[in-house]
Amino acid sequence: MRVGSVFSYNGGVTFPIKETNNRLALTGEIKGFNHARNRKNGEDISSSADELYLAPGALWNFNQRLQFSGSLLIGLTTDSSDVGMNLEVRF
């Protein structure tokens, strides 16, 4: 059995808020995931799925080495979850 691969992609924009000395920014992204079919003995055993999300969020630069971000994932296709959340810490 071979589990299908996932091709992911995203694109977005960032709008820094000047009043916060660019430490806070609003973000907007489109995130997509294309799932290949699972295979067993050379035959497809499941359908492929395409997930697409609209992800508005915010980015906070705590200092030069630490950054927090979060976004709300809004599903745009029938294969997508209805709503989700994405939280990240970069250091």
C-alpha angles and dihedrals in degrees: 000000000000118000112221121255125242124226111199130189139170142178132185154147135245125209112196116211106228094199088068093051087255091296091120126048138173116229138197126191143171111215123190136185123190112194119203119219121269113244133206121187090347095306127110110246101178140030124257119252131212117201121189126180137186107216119191113179151134137260125208122193102205092182137327093290104035128063131173125196137173137178140182113236113216113191115231101180134052090249092054125090111254097239134357142162132234121198125180138181119194123191 
